[in-house]
Structures are given as structure tokens and as C-alpha cells.
Amino acid sequence: MLKIEVPGYKTLNIEYLVLDFNGTVAKDGKIINGVKDKLDKLSKNIQIHILTSDTFGTVQEQFSDNKINIEIIDSEVGSIDYKKEFIKKLNKEKVIAIGNGNNDSKMLKTAELGITIIGEEGAAISSIWNSEVAVNNIIDALNLIIKPKSLIATLRR
């Protein structure tokens, strides 16, 4: 578990990190450089889940050597409500969620802390509005969790 005390805001007791795949930790189905190392470091303290429709069919291959739970969402089901319900089942008060798309917006709003990646693909306005923090890329987002002083500086009141 990670405990992050943010003065004037709240104390985060995080057990789970839930991530979107494409546009968040991967570009065109390939993991962004440096992400695996950061996730390996975080996986020592929290459980990590990737939720994806796996558009490029590469998620399993990209994470074959990591301790990450992969959840492939049936595109017929639709991912926006699926991701939200997944967060609720984990215990939303213990989740940080990271995403960038319209289909991530409810997940980001439901989690205790939502982080939007703006990145090369951009970010859906609904995701930005439903997040507490927006950053340029996944490495910046993961660094906020690994070394939370910047996160504290951003969120404190």
C-alpha cells in the first residue's frame, strides 16, 4: 500500500493502479520506453491492472514478463462503464487511475485519484474534466506516484 498525505486535500491510501493501454502506457500497441521499469517499481507496493480493448492485439506480448494484471475488454460490451465498474469492485477509495480517452472518463472520475495523460494522441476533454491531475506523458504520471512530492505540491490546498 502507498500512503500519500496531501495537506488540506486528503490522505490517499492506495492499493491499486489501474491503467488504460493505448494512448496511456503504449503508442500504436507498443509499450512506451521506460514504462516497464516504473511499473515494476510500483508493483512492489501496489497491484497494477491494465484495462484495454487491445486494439492492436499486443498487450499480452508487451507485458509477458511483468507482474501486471491484464484485463481485455470485449469491444461489444463497451469499455466506458466496464472500466468504471472495475474501479468500484476494487474499492474506488484505494485506486489511482490513469487514462486519456473518452472511454476512460468515468474510470478517472470514480477512482480516488484520476490522472489524465495528454500525450501525443491528446486527451478527451471529458477525461481532463474528470481527473484531479493532467500531465504530459505516462512517465510523468508514474513519477508522481513513485515520488509523490510533486503530486502533493499540485493537489495541496
Backbone bond lengths (Angstrom), bond angles and torsions (degrees), N, CA, C in turn:
res aa  C-N    CA-C-N  psi(-1)  N-CA   C-N-CA  omega(-1)  CA-C   N-CA-C  phi
1 M - - - 1.457 - - 1.525 109.24 -
2 L 1.317 115.68 145.86 1.455 122.58 173.98 1.524 108.60 -110.49
3 K 1.304 116.15 132.58 1.456 120.84 175.98 1.522 107.60 -115.95
4 I 1.326 115.48 121.45 1.459 121.43 -179.55 1.524 107.52 -125.67
5 E 1.321 116.20 113.40 1.464 120.95 178.62 1.518 109.31 -92.79
6 V 1.330 115.58 120.34 1.461 121.47 -179.39 1.529 107.69 -112.21
7 P 1.337 117.38 106.38 1.470 120.94 -176.28 1.530 113.12 -54.11
8 G 1.318 115.21 131.98 1.454 121.71 177.88 1.517 114.90 73.08
9 Y 1.326 116.90 0.62 1.462 120.52 -178.62 1.522 108.98 -117.63
10 K 1.321 118.53 -79.71 1.461 122.94 175.94 1.518 109.82 -172.67
11 T 1.305 115.18 169.30 1.455 121.51 173.33 1.516 107.62 -100.57
12 L 1.318 115.48 125.89 1.458 121.68 179.36 1.523 108.51 -95.16
13 N 1.309 117.00 124.85 1.471 123.65 174.48 1.524 106.67 -114.26
14 I 1.308 115.72 91.71 1.459 121.76 -168.22 1.527 111.72 -100.43
15 E 1.316 114.92 128.07 1.466 122.01 175.70 1.525 112.30 -114.57
16 Y 1.339 116.90 -17.09 1.465 120.93 -173.81 1.522 111.32 -135.70
17 L 1.320 115.24 143.35 1.451 123.41 169.88 1.521 106.30 -120.63
18 V 1.330 116.60 123.50 1.462 121.69 -179.68 1.524 107.77 -117.66
19 L 1.329 114.46 126.77 1.459 121.16 -174.34 1.522 112.03 -124.76
20 D 1.310 114.73 144.61 1.455 121.91 165.61 1.533 106.21 -77.09
21 F 1.316 118.36 162.04 1.468 120.57 -179.31 1.531 111.22 -98.27
22 N 1.345 117.79 -78.15 1.466 120.17 -176.57 1.519 111.96 -69.15
23 G 1.323 115.04 131.36 1.461 120.90 -178.39 1.514 112.53 87.88
24 T 1.335 116.06 -11.75 1.462 119.82 -179.31 1.530 109.82 -116.60
25 V 1.321 118.45 -69.25 1.470 120.92 178.47 1.523 112.06 -101.41
26 A 1.334 116.70 -7.55 1.460 120.80 -179.16 1.525 110.33 -138.47
27 K 1.317 113.96 153.85 1.459 120.70 173.28 1.522 107.11 -125.09
28 D 1.310 116.77 126.77 1.470 122.37 -178.19 1.527 111.75 54.02
29 G 1.334 116.17 36.68 1.461 121.44 176.38 1.515 115.38 82.26
30 K 1.337 118.09 2.70 1.461 121.43 -179.41 1.524 110.04 -116.91
31 I 1.331 114.62 132.83 1.454 121.60 -177.58 1.535 110.40 -57.98
32 I 1.309 116.34 136.94 1.462 122.14 178.51 1.525 108.73 -73.14
33 N 1.313 115.12 138.34 1.458 122.16 -178.42 1.533 112.19 -53.01
34 G 1.310 116.05 131.94 1.460 122.06 177.08 1.516 114.79 92.11
35 V 1.325 117.60 -14.03 1.466 121.36 -176.83 1.524 111.70 -66.79
36 K 1.323 117.43 -45.01 1.474 120.36 -177.10 1.524 111.74 -58.56
37 D 1.313 116.93 -43.13 1.470 120.16 179.72 1.520 111.38 -61.49
38 K 1.318 116.77 -43.19 1.471 121.38 179.91 1.527 110.58 -65.64
39 L 1.326 116.72 -42.42 1.461 120.21 179.60 1.524 111.40 -66.99
40 D 1.328 116.69 -37.72 1.467 119.96 176.07 1.528 110.46 -59.43
41 K 1.315 116.13 -43.47 1.465 121.14 179.62 1.533 110.39 -62.75
42 L 1.317 116.67 -46.18 1.469 121.22 -179.39 1.528 112.21 -67.48
43 S 1.322 117.25 -32.42 1.471 120.56 -176.05 1.530 112.87 -65.88
44 K 1.316 117.48 -11.27 1.466 120.65 176.30 1.520 111.92 -74.79
45 N 1.345 116.35 -21.43 1.464 121.09 -177.00 1.522 115.04 -117.22
46 I 1.322 116.65 -23.38 1.465 120.48 -177.98 1.525 110.01 -140.07
47 Q 1.324 114.97 159.47 1.464 121.57 178.04 1.530 108.41 -87.57
48 I 1.326 116.33 135.32 1.465 120.73 -176.11 1.525 110.36 -114.50
49 H 1.335 114.33 134.00 1.466 122.07 179.16 1.527 109.22 -126.89
50 I 1.318 116.33 138.46 1.459 121.49 171.50 1.519 107.06 -115.38
51 L 1.334 115.07 125.54 1.464 122.09 178.58 1.525 107.90 -109.88
52 T 1.310 116.91 125.77 1.458 119.65 -175.09 1.524 111.77 -156.38
53 S 1.305 115.06 151.95 1.467 120.59 168.58 1.519 109.60 -85.69
54 D 1.329 116.75 -7.34 1.468 124.66 176.12 1.528 111.68 54.46
55 T 1.301 115.30 55.77 1.463 123.08 -177.97 1.521 113.12 -49.80
56 F 1.335 116.75 -40.47 1.465 121.01 -176.60 1.530 112.83 -94.00
57 G 1.340 117.31 -4.66 1.460 121.17 178.90 1.519 114.01 67.53
58 T 1.327 117.47 30.92 1.466 120.98 -173.85 1.526 115.04 -118.35
59 V 1.311 118.86 -5.46 1.466 119.92 -170.61 1.523 112.94 -60.89
60 Q 1.311 118.20 -43.17 1.471 120.94 -179.53 1.529 110.65 -62.17
61 E 1.306 116.37 -43.80 1.465 121.24 179.68 1.535 110.82 -64.90
62 Q 1.314 116.67 -41.62 1.458 120.95 -177.40 1.533 112.66 -66.44
63 F 1.320 117.05 -28.40 1.464 120.52 -177.58 1.527 113.07 -117.39
64 S 1.321 117.24 27.46 1.461 120.25 -177.17 1.526 113.30 -64.92
65 D 1.315 117.94 -23.23 1.459 120.76 -176.69 1.530 113.50 -107.87
66 N 1.309 118.43 14.41 1.458 121.85 -177.72 1.524 112.12 -114.28
67 K 1.313 115.32 161.31 1.467 122.51 177.01 1.524 109.49 -93.87
68 I 1.298 115.80 58.52 1.455 121.37 -176.45 1.519 108.37 -120.83
69 N 1.322 115.88 136.67 1.462 121.39 177.70 1.524 108.89 -84.15
70 I 1.309 116.23 122.40 1.464 122.11 179.98 1.523 108.46 -103.52
71 E 1.314 116.18 129.06 1.466 122.62 178.41 1.525 107.14 -121.92
72 I 1.323 116.71 107.35 1.466 120.42 178.70 1.521 108.48 -91.55
73 I 1.307 114.59 123.80 1.463 122.03 -174.79 1.525 109.44 -94.35
74 D 1.302 116.24 128.77 1.460 122.12 176.37 1.531 108.04 -63.72
75 S 1.320 116.25 121.68 1.471 119.78 -177.30 1.522 112.68 -62.30
76 E 1.324 117.61 -21.13 1.460 121.46 176.35 1.534 111.23 -68.69
77 V 1.329 115.55 -31.59 1.470 121.23 -177.87 1.518 110.94 -73.66
78 G 1.329 117.20 -35.46 1.460 121.54 -175.25 1.519 109.55 88.71
79 S 1.307 115.89 132.50 1.462 118.82 -170.72 1.516 115.22 -92.35
80 I 1.318 119.47 -19.99 1.469 119.71 -173.75 1.532 112.22 -61.84
81 D 1.323 117.98 -48.98 1.468 120.09 179.03 1.527 111.25 -77.86
82 Y 1.319 117.47 -32.33 1.457 121.22 177.83 1.526 110.32 -58.72
83 K 1.325 116.30 -46.72 1.470 120.72 -179.13 1.527 110.99 -64.51
84 K 1.313 116.84 -41.48 1.469 120.54 177.80 1.520 110.96 -60.92
85 E 1.305 117.06 -47.14 1.474 121.25 -179.12 1.530 111.65 -66.30
86 F 1.317 117.20 -34.41 1.458 121.38 176.83 1.528 110.37 -60.56
87 I 1.319 116.24 -44.16 1.475 121.93 178.13 1.523 109.85 -61.00
88 K 1.322 116.78 -44.82 1.472 120.56 179.92 1.523 111.46 -60.97
89 K 1.337 117.28 -41.59 1.472 121.15 -178.84 1.525 111.79 -64.44
90 L 1.319 117.11 -32.88 1.465 120.42 179.15 1.526 111.98 -71.77
91 N 1.312 117.38 -25.60 1.470 126.45 -171.50 1.517 107.14 101.24
92 K 1.304 115.70 89.15 1.459 123.39 -170.34 1.526 114.13 -53.18
93 E 1.334 117.66 -26.84 1.462 121.17 -179.79 1.522 112.01 -70.74
94 K 1.313 117.19 -9.25 1.470 121.21 -177.18 1.527 112.40 -116.76
95 V 1.356 116.09 20.17 1.466 120.55 -172.97 1.526 112.05 -122.14
96 I 1.336 114.65 134.68 1.467 121.95 162.90 1.522 104.97 -104.82
97 A 1.329 116.57 131.02 1.466 121.84 178.02 1.521 109.15 -118.43
98 I 1.326 115.15 142.00 1.465 120.88 179.27 1.520 108.53 -131.18
99 G 1.337 116.00 129.89 1.456 121.26 178.75 1.516 110.72 -162.63
100 N 1.339 115.84 -173.93 1.459 119.54 -179.71 1.530 114.16 -145.11
101 G 1.315 117.65 -16.14 1.463 119.93 -170.86 1.511 114.67 -99.91
102 N 1.315 115.04 170.62 1.467 121.49 174.32 1.523 110.18 -55.13
103 N 1.336 116.29 -38.98 1.460 119.85 -178.04 1.534 112.76 -72.75
104 D 1.328 117.63 -5.21 1.467 122.42 176.54 1.529 112.38 -99.64
105 S 1.312 117.62 -11.03 1.466 120.65 -169.90 1.531 113.79 -59.86
106 K 1.321 118.01 -44.11 1.476 119.89 179.63 1.526 111.18 -70.08
107 M 1.323 117.27 -35.51 1.456 121.66 176.44 1.530 109.73 -61.26
108 L 1.317 116.79 -45.11 1.460 121.86 -178.60 1.526 111.44 -65.52
109 K 1.318 116.15 -38.98 1.469 120.32 179.23 1.529 111.34 -70.14
110 T 1.322 117.71 -36.24 1.462 122.41 -175.79 1.525 112.61 -74.32
111 A 1.316 117.18 -35.67 1.469 121.45 -178.00 1.528 110.92 -65.41
112 E 1.308 115.82 156.41 1.465 121.43 176.06 1.527 111.12 -58.63
113 L 1.324 115.65 -36.71 1.457 120.64 176.70 1.519 108.27 -139.72
114 G 1.331 116.07 123.11 1.458 121.99 177.25 1.512 110.03 -108.85
115 I 1.330 116.13 132.27 1.462 121.79 178.19 1.525 107.96 -123.14
116 T 1.323 116.11 125.60 1.461 121.52 177.26 1.518 109.93 -98.72
117 I 1.320 114.73 135.81 1.458 122.59 173.61 1.522 106.93 -96.99
118 I 1.312 117.21 122.81 1.464 119.18 178.42 1.528 108.95 -83.34
119 G 1.289 119.86 -51.76 1.460 125.17 169.04 1.508 117.35 51.53
120 E 1.326 114.61 -171.50 1.463 121.74 -177.24 1.526 112.32 -67.07
121 E 1.333 117.38 -32.53 1.466 120.94 178.96 1.515 112.10 -78.53
122 G 1.317 116.39 -11.48 1.450 120.62 -172.21 1.517 109.52 80.98
123 A 1.314 115.91 -170.61 1.465 121.10 179.47 1.521 108.69 -142.75
124 A 1.303 115.88 144.21 1.467 120.67 176.24 1.525 108.67 -68.66
125 I 1.295 116.72 138.68 1.460 121.66 179.28 1.529 110.71 -57.01
126 S 1.324 117.19 -37.15 1.466 119.91 179.49 1.526 111.09 -61.85
127 S 1.323 117.78 -35.37 1.469 120.92 177.51 1.519 110.75 -69.25
128 I 1.307 116.48 -41.20 1.476 119.89 179.11 1.527 109.83 -62.94
129 W 1.324 117.11 -46.69 1.465 121.15 -178.86 1.529 112.51 -64.43
130 N 1.306 117.51 -28.62 1.467 120.99 -176.93 1.531 113.44 -95.47
131 S 1.322 117.39 10.98 1.464 122.33 179.62 1.521 110.87 -113.16
132 E 1.314 114.24 156.98 1.466 119.50 173.93 1.524 111.04 -86.65
133 V 1.344 116.64 -25.86 1.465 121.57 -175.91 1.517 108.92 -140.12
134 A 1.339 116.22 143.47 1.465 122.24 172.18 1.527 107.62 -125.16
135 V 1.336 115.74 134.37 1.465 121.16 179.92 1.520 109.57 -131.22
136 N 1.329 114.95 169.59 1.463 120.61 -176.82 1.515 114.52 -75.57
137 N 1.340 117.32 -32.54 1.459 118.83 -174.43 1.526 110.77 -156.50
138 I 1.319 115.89 170.17 1.458 121.87 -175.83 1.524 111.92 -66.24
139 I 1.315 118.08 -34.46 1.461 120.27 179.28 1.528 109.54 -63.00
140 D 1.314 117.58 -42.91 1.472 120.69 176.22 1.519 110.92 -61.02
141 A 1.323 116.89 -41.89 1.474 120.74 -179.58 1.525 110.99 -64.10
142 L 1.311 117.00 -46.70 1.464 120.21 -179.07 1.525 111.46 -66.75
143 N 1.328 116.84 -34.57 1.463 119.94 176.49 1.527 111.97 -64.80
144 L 1.326 117.64 -32.41 1.473 120.39 175.90 1.524 111.13 -60.73
145 I 1.316 116.55 -32.39 1.466 121.22 -178.99 1.534 110.64 -84.33
146 I 1.324 116.37 -40.97 1.462 120.79 -179.15 1.529 111.28 -67.68
147 K 1.325 116.21 -42.94 1.467 122.79 179.73 1.530 107.08 -126.32
148 P 1.316 117.53 85.36 1.466 121.32 -166.67 1.535 117.34 -74.91
149 K 1.324 120.20 4.17 1.471 119.18 -179.87 1.524 112.28 -60.56
150 S 1.332 117.71 -36.31 1.465 120.48 176.78 1.523 110.92 -68.16
151 L 1.314 116.80 -38.44 1.463 121.27 176.54 1.533 109.67 -62.54
152 I 1.303 115.93 -43.48 1.473 120.63 178.04 1.520 109.99 -61.68
153 A 1.327 116.81 -44.40 1.467 120.65 -179.96 1.531 111.38 -62.53
154 T 1.317 117.17 -35.24 1.468 121.65 -179.81 1.529 112.21 -72.98
155 L 1.337 117.94 -40.13 1.463 121.34 -171.37 1.521 115.58 -96.50
156 R 1.317 117.93 -20.62 1.484 117.94 -175.17 1.524 110.65 -63.19
157 R 1.324 112.88 154.95 1.475 118.65 -178.98 1.500 110.29 -112.94
